[in-house]
Amino acid sequence: MALLARYHRRGSPKKSHEDYARLTAPSRQAIRILAPILRIAESLERSHAQVISGIEVRDRGTDYLLLVHVSDDAELEVWTAERHLKPFEQMLRKPVHLEVAATPAAPTRRPSPRRARRSSRRPVGASGILQ
């Protein structure tokens, strides 16, 4: 877990890194795959404004398309993600192109008027007798 945190921020896994070299082959592969994904995910939430409503990765044969659906201005997120595409491309072994798609605003749901609850009890007068 610590190595995943290390490599999602900076650098790439190398066998010359002592802790990485001690991992089993499947664990090293998991780090090589997960670190670039986590790096892109973190980039797409850079402003913490939750402007990314979804992403799609499409294999177009010679490259991949990373289609980012946004609900608001995502200039910072796109800029940051583009800066971190290289490790993602190395993992996929193909170029990755990032495109932005505006997500249509969801229809606003109006709250239904609350109906007054009908009580199954009949009103009781001050004397405690049913009215």
N, C-alpha and C positions, 0 to 999 in steps of 0.2 A: 504494500500500500504506500509506503514511504517513497519507493522508487517511482511509482506512478505519479505521485505528487511532484517529485523532483523533475521528471521529464515532461510533464504537461506544462510546466512553466518556462523552461529554458533547456536548450541542448537536446541532444538525441542520445538514446541508449548506445553505449559502446562496450565491447567486451573488455576494454582496458579499465573500465570502472569496476572497482573491486566488488562492490555489493551486487551489481548487475551480473557480473561474471559468475557469482556464486549461485545464481538462480538456476533452476532446471530449464531445459530447452522450452517446454510448454509455457512456463512462467515468463521467460524472456520474450516469447512470441506475444503473449498477452500484453506485456508492457509496450512492445512495439506497435501494437494495434490500438490499444486503449489511450495511450498518451496523446497522439494527434487528434483523436476524436474528442477527448476532454478539452484539449487546447482550443479547438474550433467551437465547442459548446460554450466554453467560458468567454470566448471572444464575442459570441453572439448574445451574450448577456452582460456586456461590458458596462453599460450605463445603469444596470439594475432597474430599468424602467419597464421591463417585460414587453418590449415592442415587437419581438419575434413571435409570431403566432404558429409557425411550423417550418419545417425544412423537408426537402426532398432531395435525394441523391439519385441521379439518373445516369446510367452507363450509356454513353452515346457511341460506343465502339472505340474511337481513338482517344476519347477524353471522357471526363465525368462532368456533369452539370450539378452544381450545388444550388438549388433553387430555394431562396429564403423568402418566406412569406412574412410580411411585416404589417402591423396594424397602425403604425405611426412612424415618425422620422427615425430611421435606423442608420443614419450616416456614420456614427461612431462605431456601431457594431460591425457594419460592412467593412469599414476601413481596417478595423482591428482583425477581423476574420481574414481579409485578403493578405494581411501581413503574416499570418500564421498558416497559410495554405501549403507551404513547401513540405513540411513533415507529413501532411495529409497526402500530398501527391506522391511522396516517396513510399508511403505505406501502400497506396493503391497502384503504384507503378504506372500512372497515367497523369496527364495534366488535369487540373480541376479548375473549372470556370465558375465563378459565383455570379448569380443573377438575382435581382430583387423582384418580387411580385407583391403588389399591394393586395392585401386581403380585404375583401369588401366588408364594410362595417356590418356587424350582426344586427338584425332587426331588434329594436328596443322592445322589450316585453313590458307591457304596462301591468302593474299589479291589479288583480281583479278586486273590485270593491268587496270589502268584507261584509258578509251578511251577519246580522245580529243572530247570535245563537239563541235558539228557542229552548227555554228550560222545560224539562218534563215535569217540573214541580209547579204546583199552583201556588200563587202568592199567599203568604201567611200574614195575617193582620197583627196589630200590636198585642192583641190578647192571646195570640198563639192559635187562633181558630182559622181554619181555611176560609177564604173569602169566596 
